[in-house]
């Protein structure tokens, strides 16, 4: 089992930056992919960004490409999401998640992930 704990959320103004962290513990050697999803009130959970845990390849949704950057530490225990030039439409609860290997853009689909954090609220004011 993998235990995930997010931190770093908060209230920020549009155009500013924020960094989310996700601390992983437990069976971290089983992680093949780690990702960030978000869910705004009344909307479905949506893919934000993901990375292959060992290879380092990253993927991002079109809505955040060029503004958000996913990364992890060298010890492979913490996942980050650097959020720059945030917009009011980025307001949501952000979740980190980890999962096993897959194919055909599996990393974009929430139900392919095995473990989830509790979420951290990000609110962007205009």
C-alpha angles and dihedrals in degrees: 000000000000121000117206129192122184126203140165103070124134148121116308138164123252112272095029131109136248134179122212122200131200118194114206126201137165121039095008091152087071093061115111099164134017124194148173123231131177136204125199122197111284094007135100122257108270135200116253109168142332141187137199103248097220104025096042097222111151135207131191138185118252091246093065103026110127092017106057126050126194121207143149136214122259091250088061093229102107132051120200137197114197108200117196130176091014120198132205088253089063088070108121145104107281120213131190119211140179133207148161131270123296145154142240098040092312089159090073094063119084096207092061091067119092104199133037137188123230094257135244125234119238117188121184117195122205 
